[in-house]
Amino acid sequence: MKKAKIDGSRVLITGASSGIGRATSIELAKRGAILALTARRLKTLRKVSDEIKDAFPEIQAPLADKKEI
């Protein structure tokens, strides 16, 4: 099966702090997607964001507080 072109695509992932959401976030970062990650647990989401930034330094993954949106 051929993989869809992801590089440069904008992707919103809910539940990105664990499970399928976390795994999807990392896989799509690996494939060059521009990510917007959300989760209820901000502390855990920060860890995922840091993990992505450490593995893929070229990817920008800023976090925003829900009050800022």
C-alpha distances in whole Angstrom, upper triangle without the diagonal:
4,6,9,13,15,18,21,20,22,21,24,23,26,26,25,28,27,24,20,22,23,20,18,21,20,17,17,20,18,16,19,20,23,24,26,27,29,30,34,35,35,36,33,31,33,32,28,29,31,29,26,29,30,26,26,29,28,27,29,29,33,34,36,38,38,42,40,38
4,7,9,12,14,18,17,20,19,22,22,25,26,25,28,27,24,21,22,23,20,17,20,19,16,15,18,17,14,17,17,21,22,25,25,28,30,33,34,34,36,32,30,32,31,27,28,30,27,25,27,28,25,24,27,25,24,27,27,31,32,34,37,37,40,39,36
4,7,8,11,14,13,16,16,19,18,22,23,21,24,23,21,18,18,19,16,14,16,16,12,11,14,13,10,13,13,17,18,21,22,24,26,30,31,31,32,29,27,28,28,24,24,26,24,21,23,25,22,20,23,22,21,23,23,27,28,30,33,33,36,35,32
4,6,9,12,10,13,13,16,17,20,22,21,24,24,22,18,18,19,17,14,15,16,13,11,14,13,10,12,11,15,16,19,20,23,25,29,30,30,31,29,26,28,27,24,23,26,24,21,23,25,22,20,23,21,19,22,22,25,27,28,31,31,34,32,30
4,6,9,8,12,12,16,17,21,23,21,24,24,23,20,19,20,18,15,15,16,13,10,13,12,8,9,9,12,15,18,20,23,25,29,30,29,31,29,26,27,27,23,22,25,23,20,21,23,21,18,21,18,17,19,20,23,25,27,30,30,33,31,29
4,6,5,8,9,13,14,18,20,18,21,21,21,18,16,17,15,12,12,13,10,7,9,10,6,6,6,9,11,14,16,19,22,26,27,26,27,25,22,23,23,20,19,21,20,16,18,20,18,15,18,15,14,16,16,20,21,23,26,27,30,28,25
4,6,9,10,14,16,19,21,19,22,23,23,20,18,18,17,14,13,13,11,8,9,9,6,4,5,8,11,14,17,20,23,27,27,26,27,26,22,23,23,20,18,20,19,15,16,19,16,13,15,13,11,14,15,18,21,23,26,27,30,27,25
4,7,9,13,15,19,21,19,22,23,24,21,19,19,19,16,14,15,14,10,10,11,9,6,5,6,9,13,15,19,22,26,27,25,27,25,22,22,23,20,18,20,20,16,16,19,17,14,15,12,10,12,14,16,19,21,24,25,27,25,23
4,6,10,13,16,19,17,20,22,22,19,17,18,17,14,13,14,13,9,10,12,10,8,5,6,8,11,14,17,20,24,25,24,26,24,21,22,23,20,18,21,20,17,17,21,19,16,18,15,12,13,14,17,19,20,23,23,26,23,21
4,7,10,13,16,15,18,20,21,18,15,16,17,13,12,14,14,10,11,14,12,10,6,5,6,8,11,14,17,21,22,21,23,22,18,19,21,18,16,19,19,16,17,20,19,16,17,15,12,12,12,14,15,17,20,19,22,20,17
4,6,10,13,12,15,17,17,15,12,13,14,10,9,12,12,8,10,13,12,10,7,6,5,6,8,11,14,18,19,19,21,19,16,18,19,16,14,18,18,15,16,19,18,16,18,16,13,13,12,14,15,16,18,18,21,19,17
4,7,10,9,13,15,16,14,10,12,14,11,9,13,13,11,12,15,15,14,10,9,6,5,6,8,11,14,16,16,19,17,14,16,17,14,13,17,18,15,17,20,19,18,19,18,15,14,12,13,13,14,16,15,18,17,14
4,7,6,10,11,12,10,6,9,11,8,7,11,12,10,11,15,15,14,11,11,7,6,5,6,9,12,14,14,16,14,11,14,15,12,12,16,16,14,16,19,18,17,19,19,15,15,12,14,13,14,16,15,19,18,16
4,5,8,10,11,10,7,9,12,10,10,13,15,13,15,18,18,18,15,14,11,9,6,5,6,9,11,12,15,13,11,14,15,13,13,17,17,16,18,21,21,20,22,22,18,18,15,15,13,14,15,13,17,17,15
4,6,7,8,8,5,7,10,10,10,13,15,14,15,18,19,20,17,16,13,11,8,6,5,7,9,11,13,10,9,12,13,11,13,16,16,15,18,20,20,20,22,23,19,19,15,16,14,15,15,14,18,19,17
4,6,8,8,4,4,8,8,6,9,12,12,12,15,16,17,14,14,10,9,6,6,6,9,9,10,12,9,7,10,10,8,9,12,12,11,14,17,16,17,19,19,16,16,12,14,12,14,15,15,19,19,17
4,7,9,7,5,9,10,9,11,14,14,14,17,19,19,17,17,13,12,8,8,6,8,7,8,9,6,5,8,8,6,9,11,11,12,14,16,16,17,19,21,17,17,13,14,12,14,15,15,19,19,19
4,7,6,5,8,10,10,11,13,15,15,17,19,20,19,19,15,15,11,11,9,10,9,11,12,8,8,11,10,8,11,14,12,13,16,17,17,19,21,23,20,20,17,18,16,18,18,19,22,23,22
4,5,5,6,9,10,11,12,14,16,17,19,20,19,20,17,17,13,13,11,13,13,15,15,12,12,15,13,11,14,16,15,15,19,19,18,20,23,24,21,22,19,21,19,21,22,22,25,26,25
4,5,5,6,8,10,10,12,14,15,16,18,16,18,15,15,13,13,12,15,15,17,18,14,13,16,15,12,15,18,16,15,19,20,18,19,22,23,20,21,19,21,20,22,22,22,26,26,25
4,6,5,6,9,10,10,12,14,15,16,14,15,12,12,9,9,9,12,13,14,15,12,10,14,13,10,12,15,14,13,16,18,17,18,20,21,18,18,15,17,16,18,19,19,22,22,21
4,5,5,6,9,10,11,12,14,15,14,15,12,12,9,10,10,13,12,13,14,10,9,11,10,7,10,12,10,10,14,15,14,15,18,19,16,16,14,16,15,17,19,19,23,23,22
4,5,5,6,9,10,11,12,14,14,15,13,14,12,14,13,16,16,17,17,14,12,15,13,10,12,14,11,11,14,15,13,15,18,19,16,18,16,18,18,21,22,23,26,26,25
4,5,5,6,8,10,10,12,11,13,10,12,10,12,13,17,17,17,18,15,13,16,15,11,13,15,13,11,15,17,15,15,18,18,15,17,15,18,17,20,22,22,26,25,23
4,6,5,6,9,10,11,9,10,7,9,8,10,12,15,15,15,16,13,11,13,12,8,9,12,10,8,11,14,12,12,15,15,12,13,11,14,14,17,19,19,23,22,20
4,6,5,6,9,10,10,11,10,12,11,14,15,18,17,17,17,14,12,13,12,8,9,11,8,6,10,11,9,9,13,14,11,13,12,15,16,19,21,22,26,24,23
4,5,5,6,9,9,12,11,14,13,16,17,21,20,20,21,18,16,17,16,12,13,15,12,10,13,14,11,11,15,15,13,15,14,18,19,22,24,25,28,27,26
4,5,5,6,5,8,8,11,11,15,17,20,21,20,21,18,16,17,17,13,13,15,13,10,13,15,12,11,14,13,11,13,13,16,17,20,22,23,26,25,23
4,5,5,5,7,7,11,11,15,17,20,20,19,20,17,15,15,15,11,10,12,11,7,9,11,9,7,10,10,7,10,10,13,15,18,21,22,25,24,22
4,6,8,10,11,14,15,18,20,24,23,22,22,20,17,18,17,13,13,14,12,9,11,12,9,7,11,11,9,13,13,17,19,22,25,26,29,27,26
4,6,10,11,15,16,19,21,25,25,24,25,22,20,20,20,16,16,17,15,12,14,15,12,10,13,12,11,14,14,18,20,23,26,27,30,28,27
4,7,9,13,14,18,21,25,25,23,24,22,19,19,19,16,15,16,15,11,12,14,12,9,11,9,8,11,12,16,18,21,24,25,28,26,24
4,6,10,12,15,18,22,22,21,23,21,17,18,19,15,14,16,15,12,13,16,14,11,13,11,9,10,11,14,16,18,21,22,25,23,21
4,7,10,13,17,20,21,19,21,20,16,17,18,15,12,15,15,12,12,16,15,12,13,11,8,8,8,11,13,15,18,19,22,19,18
4,6,10,13,17,17,16,18,16,13,14,15,12,10,13,13,10,11,15,14,12,13,12,9,8,7,9,11,13,16,16,19,17,16
4,7,10,14,15,13,16,15,11,12,15,12,10,14,15,12,13,17,17,15,16,15,11,10,8,9,9,10,12,13,16,14,12
4,7,11,11,10,13,12,8,10,12,9,8,12,13,11,13,16,16,15,17,17,13,12,8,9,8,10,11,12,15,14,13
4,7,9,8,11,11,7,10,12,11,10,14,15,14,16,19,19,19,20,20,16,15,11,11,9,9,10,9,13,13,12
4,6,7,10,8,6,10,12,10,11,14,15,15,17,20,20,21,22,23,19,18,14,14,11,11,11,10,14,15,14
4,6,9,9,8,11,13,13,14,17,18,18,20,22,23,24,25,26,22,21,17,16,13,13,11,10,13,15,15
4,6,6,6,9,10,11,12,14,16,17,18,20,21,22,23,25,22,20,16,16,12,13,11,12,15,16,16
4,5,5,6,9,10,10,12,14,15,16,18,20,20,21,22,19,17,14,12,9,10,8,10,13,14,14
4,5,5,7,9,10,11,13,15,15,17,19,20,20,23,20,18,15,14,11,12,11,13,16,17,18
4,5,5,7,9,10,11,13,14,15,17,18,19,22,19,18,14,14,12,14,14,15,18,19,19
4,5,5,6,9,10,11,12,14,15,16,17,19,16,15,11,11,9,11,11,13,16,16,16
4,5,5,6,8,10,10,12,14,15,15,17,15,13,10,9,8,10,11,14,16,16,17
4,5,5,6,9,10,10,12,14,15,17,15,14,11,12,11,14,15,17,20,20,20
4,5,5,6,9,10,11,12,13,16,13,13,10,12,11,14,15,17,20,20,20
4,5,5,6,9,10,10,11,13,10,9,6,8,8,11,14,16,19,18,18
4,5,5,6,9,10,10,13,11,10,8,10,10,14,16,19,21,20,21
4,6,5,6,8,10,13,11,12,10,13,13,17,19,21,24,23,23
4,5,5,6,8,10,8,9,8,11,12,16,18,21,24,22,22
4,6,5,5,8,6,7,7,9,12,15,18,21,23,21,22
4,6,6,9,9,11,11,13,15,19,21,24,26,25,25
4,6,9,9,12,12,15,17,21,23,26,28,27,27
4,6,6,9,10,13,16,19,23,25,27,25,25
4,5,8,9,12,15,19,22,25,27,24,25
4,7,10,12,16,19,23,25,27,24,24
4,6,10,13,16,19,21,24,21,21
4,6,10,13,16,18,20,18,18
4,6,10,13,15,18,15,15
4,7,10,13,15,12,13
4,7,10,12,10,11
4,6,8,6,7
4,5,5,7
4,5,5
4,6
4
